[in-house]
Amino acid sequence: MRHTTHRRSTLRTATVTVVAGAALLAPAAAALASTAAPQRAAAVRTAAPKPVKIDIGAGVTIPVKGGKPYYHGKALKPGQTVKDGIYLHYSADGKRLYSKTQGGGVPYSIWDVRTGRSLGMQKTSPTAPKAALTARPSATSVRAWQEVRISGKATGVKAGSKVSLQQKQHGAWKTLPVSTTVNKSGTYSLRAKLGLKGKEELRMRSGAALSPVFTVTVR
């Protein structure tokens, strides 16, 4: 009987010890949770973008708040362009601001919206259409040295710009001594004679603008 009583007493003691241990851990866990919340809130606060100012010149400063540039108290929208004596363009991806002030040398300044730092300058407008050419031959099959007319449209290419005919020879593009200029309506037309027999790969070029490749078979 004494032995049995002793075993029950040991069990009760062990049970009390476990319960007491859990009770001691609970305040510690609560204290840890209470300190973690302010730390998380502080981390969120420090992650917010810092306000910056972009000095575009001519006494004009563009403030950036919450990662967005403001002009006359209003946030610019991605892709928006402002023209009221001061030129501003906010890139569609929300990363760059282009500016131009009256009397500037190089037209367009580029700024990093996140940091407000200058990214340099460029001569072309950020909203100018990308230069492109189309090309269409008057015939897709001609005799050797028979004249063929090639015409097309130039987009984003200034009137008077030179347009040249190129031919693929041994895997490389060669410029032929055949050229014309873009007219005021943005189109061009030229006449060429091809002497190499076979299926010729051709294209038109004006500066960096290239037309899609087209073929003319020379018999």
C-alpha positions as CSV (number, residue, x, y, z in Angstrom):
1,M,0.0,0.0,0.0
2,R,2.7,2.4,0.8
3,H,4.4,1.6,-2.4
4,T,1.2,2.4,-4.4
5,T,0.7,5.6,-2.6
6,H,4.2,6.7,-3.4
7,R,3.7,6.1,-7.1
8,R,0.5,8.2,-7.1
9,S,2.3,11.0,-5.4
10,T,5.1,10.9,-7.9
11,L,2.6,11.1,-10.8
12,R,0.8,14.1,-9.2
13,T,4.2,15.9,-8.8
14,A,5.1,15.3,-12.4
15,T,1.8,16.6,-13.6
16,V,2.1,19.7,-11.5
17,T,5.6,20.3,-12.8
18,V,4.5,20.1,-16.5
19,V,1.6,22.5,-15.9
20,A,3.8,24.9,-14.1
21,G,6.4,24.8,-16.9
22,A,3.7,25.6,-19.5
23,A,2.5,28.5,-17.3
24,L,6.0,29.8,-17.1
25,L,6.5,29.7,-20.9
26,A,3.2,31.5,-21.7
27,P,4.3,34.9,-20.4
28,A,7.6,34.6,-22.3
29,A,5.8,33.8,-25.5
30,A,3.4,36.7,-25.0
31,A,6.3,39.1,-24.4
32,L,8.0,37.9,-27.5
33,A,4.9,38.5,-29.6
34,S,4.4,41.9,-28.1
35,T,7.9,43.0,-29.1
36,A,7.8,41.5,-32.6
37,A,4.8,43.6,-33.7
38,P,6.5,47.0,-33.3
39,Q,9.6,45.7,-35.0
40,R,7.5,44.5,-38.0
41,A,5.7,47.9,-38.2
42,A,9.1,49.6,-38.1
43,A,10.3,47.5,-41.0
44,V,7.3,48.5,-43.0
45,R,7.9,52.1,-42.3
46,T,11.5,52.1,-43.3
47,A,10.7,50.3,-46.6
48,A,8.6,53.3,-47.8
49,P,10.3,55.3,-50.6
50,K,12.0,58.4,-49.5
51,P,10.7,61.8,-50.9
52,V,13.2,63.3,-53.4
53,K,13.3,66.4,-55.5
54,I,14.4,66.6,-59.2
55,D,15.8,70.0,-60.3
56,I,15.1,70.1,-64.0
57,G,16.5,73.6,-64.4
58,A,14.9,77.0,-65.1
59,G,13.9,77.3,-61.5
60,V,11.6,74.3,-61.7
61,T,11.8,71.5,-59.2
62,I,9.7,68.3,-59.4
63,P,9.0,66.6,-56.1
64,V,8.7,62.8,-55.9
65,K,6.4,61.5,-53.2
66,G,5.6,57.8,-52.8
67,G,7.6,57.0,-55.9
68,K,5.5,59.4,-58.1
69,P,6.6,62.7,-59.6
70,Y,4.3,65.7,-58.9
71,Y,3.7,68.8,-61.1
72,H,1.7,71.7,-59.9
73,G,0.5,69.6,-56.9
74,K,-0.8,66.7,-59.1
75,A,0.8,63.3,-59.5
76,L,1.8,62.4,-63.0
77,K,0.5,59.2,-64.4
78,P,2.8,56.6,-66.1
79,G,2.9,57.5,-69.8
80,Q,1.7,61.1,-69.2
81,T,3.2,64.0,-71.1
82,V,3.0,67.6,-70.1
83,K,3.6,70.5,-72.5
84,D,3.0,74.0,-71.0
85,G,6.3,75.7,-71.7
86,I,8.0,73.0,-69.6
87,Y,8.1,69.6,-71.2
88,L,7.7,66.5,-69.0
89,H,7.2,62.9,-69.9
90,Y,6.7,60.2,-67.2
91,S,7.7,56.8,-68.7
92,A,5.1,54.1,-68.9
93,D,7.1,51.8,-66.6
94,G,7.2,54.5,-63.9
95,K,11.0,54.5,-63.7
96,R,12.1,57.6,-65.7
97,L,11.1,61.2,-66.0
98,Y,12.1,63.1,-69.2
99,S,12.3,66.9,-69.0
100,K,13.0,69.8,-71.3
101,T,13.2,73.5,-70.5
102,Q,13.2,76.5,-72.9
103,G,16.6,77.4,-74.2
104,G,18.2,74.0,-73.4
105,G,21.0,72.7,-75.5
106,V,20.5,69.0,-75.7
107,P,16.7,68.6,-75.7
108,Y,15.7,65.9,-73.3
109,S,17.1,65.2,-69.8
110,I,16.5,61.8,-68.2
111,W,16.0,61.3,-64.5
112,D,15.7,58.3,-62.2
113,V,12.4,58.8,-60.4
114,R,13.3,56.5,-57.5
115,T,16.6,58.4,-56.6
116,G,16.2,61.7,-58.4
117,R,19.6,61.2,-60.1
118,S,20.4,62.3,-63.7
119,L,20.6,59.5,-66.2
120,G,22.0,61.7,-69.0
121,M,20.4,63.3,-72.0
122,Q,19.1,62.3,-75.5
123,K,18.3,64.2,-78.7
124,T,15.2,62.3,-79.7
125,S,11.8,62.7,-78.1
126,P,10.8,59.8,-75.8
127,T,7.4,59.8,-77.4
128,A,8.7,59.8,-81.0
129,P,7.6,56.8,-83.0
130,K,10.2,54.1,-83.7
131,A,11.8,54.4,-87.1
132,A,10.5,51.8,-89.5
133,L,10.3,51.0,-93.2
134,T,8.0,49.0,-95.4
135,A,9.1,47.7,-98.9
136,R,7.1,46.3,-101.7
137,P,8.5,45.3,-105.2
138,S,6.5,45.8,-108.3
139,A,7.3,42.2,-109.4
140,T,8.5,39.1,-107.6
141,S,10.0,37.6,-110.7
142,V,12.0,39.4,-113.4
143,R,14.6,38.7,-116.1
144,A,18.2,39.6,-115.5
145,W,18.8,43.4,-115.6
146,Q,15.1,44.0,-116.0
147,E,14.0,47.0,-114.0
148,V,11.9,46.5,-110.9
149,R,10.3,49.3,-108.8
150,I,10.5,49.2,-105.0
151,S,8.2,51.5,-103.0
152,G,7.3,51.8,-99.3
153,K,6.5,54.0,-96.3
154,A,8.8,55.5,-93.8
155,T,7.6,55.9,-90.2
156,G,9.7,58.0,-87.7
157,V,12.1,59.0,-90.5
158,K,12.6,62.6,-91.5
159,A,11.7,63.8,-95.0
160,G,14.8,63.9,-97.1
161,S,16.5,61.0,-95.4
162,K,18.3,58.6,-97.6
163,V,16.9,55.1,-98.3
164,S,19.2,52.5,-99.8
165,L,18.6,49.0,-101.3
166,Q,20.5,46.1,-99.7
167,Q,21.1,42.6,-101.1
168,K,22.2,39.5,-99.2
169,Q,25.4,38.1,-100.6
170,H,27.2,35.1,-99.2
171,G,25.4,35.5,-95.8
172,A,26.1,39.2,-95.5
173,W,24.1,42.3,-96.4
174,K,25.6,44.6,-99.0
175,T,24.4,48.1,-99.8
176,L,23.8,48.5,-103.6
177,P,24.5,51.8,-105.4
178,V,20.7,52.3,-105.6
179,S,19.1,54.9,-103.3
180,T,16.4,57.6,-103.0
181,T,15.1,59.9,-100.4
182,V,11.9,60.0,-98.2
183,N,9.4,62.6,-99.5
184,K,7.3,64.9,-97.4
185,S,4.4,62.4,-97.3
186,G,6.7,59.9,-95.7
187,T,6.9,57.5,-98.7
188,Y,9.7,56.6,-101.1
189,S,10.1,54.9,-104.4
190,L,13.1,53.7,-106.5
191,R,14.0,51.6,-109.5
192,A,16.6,48.9,-109.6
193,K,18.1,46.3,-111.9
194,L,19.3,42.9,-110.6
195,G,21.8,40.9,-112.6
196,L,22.5,37.8,-110.4
197,K,20.2,35.0,-111.3
198,G,18.3,33.1,-108.6
199,K,16.1,34.0,-105.6
200,E,17.5,37.3,-104.3
201,E,16.9,38.4,-100.7
202,L,16.5,42.2,-100.4
203,R,15.7,44.9,-97.9
204,M,15.6,48.7,-97.6
205,R,17.6,50.7,-95.1
206,S,17.5,54.3,-93.8
207,G,19.9,54.8,-90.9
208,A,19.0,52.3,-88.2
209,A,15.6,51.5,-89.7
210,L,15.3,48.3,-91.8
211,S,12.4,47.0,-93.8
212,P,11.3,43.4,-93.6
213,V,13.2,41.1,-96.0
214,F,11.5,40.5,-99.4
215,T,12.6,38.3,-102.3
216,V,12.8,38.8,-106.1
217,T,13.6,35.9,-108.4
218,V,15.9,36.8,-111.2
219,R,15.5,34.4,-114.3
